[in-house]
Amino acid sequence: MNLIEDARDLFLPAACASCRSARAAGGGVWRGLCPDCAQELRDLRPRLATPLHAAPPAVAAGPYAGALAEALNEYKERSRRELAPALGRLLAGALAVVAPEVPGAVLVPVPPTAAARRARGFDHVAGMAAGLGDLRPCLRARPRPDSVGLTPAQREEAARRSLRPARRAIRALAALGRPAVLVDDVVTTGATLRAAALVLRDAGIEVPAAVVVAAA
């Protein structure tokens, strides 16, 4: 967080990103949230998601509902980047469940399309995952239709057509011989996780699991 943003929050405190009816806290991991919404997120416990399409098993920090869904949407769609530490803390909880089973694994974030990144001004998944481990952004995303309204089969086809390897980065990762844990914001059907895993597996990289912030 830079000096200008700190000064803005000091004199013009923002509303809570989740309930939008109380003032957000001024600092710390739970910055951007009021005490009640922050407590709702702290009370979440990781859960096993069961995506379709033979995607890697995914552990979610919580359900896509309530304060978590609201905070995630504000972070992604309204560039409330001060929420990254809180969402990262939730991801860390999910990763703690997976890590003992995949020692030495690197983290591979599912990428946004170039258009989504330009619109948001940042890579929202990589932002949440920063500091959680050995982050290896080795996937790229071509333009794809909005998933809202698509059937599961259409979602899978869109994901498969969109994701591709960043060849130099993926070759470097394959040379390490280490497994990869996929990282994403929300899992719905698992189509995106499956498509990402297929790209990595085609390069000889094992993908035993995924972690996400929320399961829809």
Residue pairs with C-beta under 8 A, 6 or more apart in sequence:
1 31
1 81
1 82
5 82
9 24
9 26
9 82
10 26
13 23
13 24
13 26
14 23
14 24
14 32
14 80
15 21
15 22
15 23
15 24
16 22
16 23
16 24
16 32
16 33
16 34
16 37
17 24
17 32
17 33
17 37
17 70
17 71
17 74
17 75
17 80
17 83
18 33
18 34
18 37
18 40
18 66
18 67
18 68
18 70
18 71
18 74
19 34
19 36
19 37
19 67
19 70
20 70
22 34
22 35
22 36
22 37
23 34
24 31
24 32
24 33
24 34
25 31
25 32
25 33
25 34
25 35
25 38
28 85
29 85
29 86
29 89
30 38
30 41
30 42
30 85
30 86
31 82
31 83
31 85
31 86
32 71
32 74
32 80
32 82
32 83
32 86
33 41
33 67
33 71
33 83
33 86
37 67
37 70
37 71
38 86
40 66
40 67
40 68
41 62
41 67
41 68
41 71
41 86
41 90
44 61
44 62
44 68
44 90
44 93
45 62
45 93
46 59
46 60
46 61
46 62
46 93
46 94
46 96
46 97
47 59
47 60
47 62
47 63
47 215
48 57
48 58
48 59
48 60
49 57
49 58
49 59
49 60
49 187
49 190
49 212
49 215
51 58
51 187
51 188
51 189
51 190
51 191
51 193
51 194
52 152
52 189
52 190
52 191
53 152
53 156
53 189
53 190
53 191
53 194
54 190
54 194
55 187
55 190
55 191
55 193
55 194
55 197
55 210
56 182
56 193
56 194
56 197
56 207
56 208
56 209
56 210
57 208
57 209
57 210
58 182
58 187
58 190
58 193
58 209
58 210
58 211
58 212
58 215
59 94
59 95
59 97
59 98
59 209
59 210
59 211
59 212
60 94
60 187
60 211
60 212
60 213
60 214
60 215
61 68
61 90
61 91
61 93
61 94
61 211
61 212
61 213
61 214
62 68
62 90
62 213
62 214
62 215
63 214
63 215
63 216
64 72
64 186
64 214
64 215
64 216
65 214
68 90
68 213
68 214
69 214
71 80
71 83
71 86
71 87
72 87
72 185
72 186
72 213
72 214
74 80
74 83
75 81
75 83
75 84
75 87
75 124
75 128
76 120
76 124
76 185
77 120
79 120
79 121
79 122
81 122
81 127
84 127
84 128
84 130
87 128
87 213
88 127
88 128
88 129
88 130
88 131
88 132
90 213
91 128
91 129
91 132
91 183
91 211
91 212
91 213
92 132
94 211
94 212
94 213
95 107
95 132
95 133
95 181
95 211
98 105
98 181
98 209
98 211
99 105
101 208
101 209
102 179
102 181
102 208
102 209
104 178
104 179
105 133
105 178
105 179
105 180
105 181
105 208
105 209
106 133
106 134
106 135
106 136
106 173
106 176
106 178
106 179
106 180
106 181
107 129
107 132
107 133
107 134
107 135
107 136
107 180
107 181
107 183
108 135
108 136
108 137
108 138
108 139
108 173
108 180
108 181
108 182
108 183
108 196
108 200
108 207
109 123
109 125
109 126
109 129
109 135
109 137
109 139
109 182
109 183
109 184
110 125
110 139
110 141
110 163
110 182
110 183
110 184
110 185
110 192
110 193
110 196
111 123
111 125
111 126
111 137
111 139
111 140
111 141
111 163
112 120
112 123
112 124
112 125
112 141
113 141
113 142
113 143
113 144
113 162
114 141
114 143
115 143
117 123
123 137
124 185
125 183
125 184
125 185
126 135
126 137
128 183
128 185
128 213
129 135
129 183
132 183
136 169
136 173
136 180
137 166
137 169
138 165
138 166
138 169
138 170
138 172
138 173
138 200
139 163
139 164
139 165
139 166
139 170
139 196
139 199
139 200
140 163
140 164
140 165
140 166
141 162
141 163
141 164
142 161
142 162
142 163
142 164
143 162
144 158
144 159
144 161
144 162
145 158
147 155
147 158
147 188
150 158
152 189
152 191
155 188
155 189
155 191
155 192
156 189
156 191
156 194
156 195
158 191
159 191
159 192
159 194
159 195
159 196
160 191
160 195
160 198
162 195
163 192
163 195
163 196
163 199
164 199
165 199
165 200
165 202
165 203
170 199
170 200
170 203
170 205
171 203
173 180
173 200
173 203
173 205
174 203
174 204
174 205
179 205
179 206
179 207
179 208
180 200
180 205
180 206
180 207
181 207
181 208
181 209
181 210
181 211
182 193
182 196
182 197
182 200
182 207
182 209
182 210
182 211
183 210
183 211
183 212
184 192
184 193
184 196
184 210
184 212
184 213
185 212
185 213
185 214
186 212
186 213
186 214
186 215
186 216
187 193
187 210
187 212
187 214
187 215
187 216
188 216
193 210
196 207
197 207
197 210
200 207
201 207
